[in-house]
């Protein structure tokens, strides 16, 4: 296909049509009349030699063809890349420019890196710079990054898509945490005691009853009782205060829980994990994105970050 003769506005219209799957709603979003958008759809059908959208069986809306479904992701990503090119400026002034950044991370990353980042931006950025944090959804993050809906991912390597550019932020170990005044006392548990306690497991994928610690225990021929599985670390503090459960959590996160929690050393070695920031190659040289990555590195503890 020779793209020199294609009107880019038609591709914008196709992107909206594929999202709405309804000519009336798409025309409203594009500020076009319905006949005008229908005419554009006819031109697109001629260009792609495919119906693209056909009337739905129940008579409401439209159904995309197989080709149209294949076009959804690459078309949306291409338009977002083109938008970056058009809006790109040779420099970025965080005190004067307007920019929204979308950051995806776990609640652990939000507390350990996100909070220092927010404090830093209070002095390093003006009111035009805003951050939106999204909790990491491993199943959906690849699509969001490909569509340009995410600027930065902060996550362990196991949850980082391999095609992204990455930079190490920090290494994290584990500690056991319990409520203050726990009946077992506050000394580090023996391995036997640790295995006999009721544990909370944080399963970011949801519903799991085995984690990294359980893998290490299995190597020793041991096991522990997982009494409760929760989807994020933030819930743990509330549950610990109301129960005699314990939880093995990232040490830096545990230190943010305050006086109501007691931290104990684990009775077994558990390998630490790394946290990285990752981004799409489209953002690699963007001045605003370079500035954001610098701020994240400083927030993570780098005294003289480069790159």
RAZISUL-V376219 format. One record per helix or strand of 3 or more residues. SS is the DSSP state (a for helix, b for strand). FROM is the first residue (numbers start at 0). TO is the last residue. Records with the same first field share a line. If there is no record, write none. Layout:
SS->FROM-TO / FROM-TO
//
This chain:
a->2-4 / 7-19 / 22-29 / 33-47 / 65-86 / 106-123 / 140-145 / 156-158 / 190-195 / 211-218 / 233-241 / 250-253 / 280-282 / 286-298
b->52-54 / 61-63 / 98-104 / 128-134 / 151-154 / 164-171 / 173-178 / 197-201 / 224-229 / 245-249 / 260-263 / 272-278
//
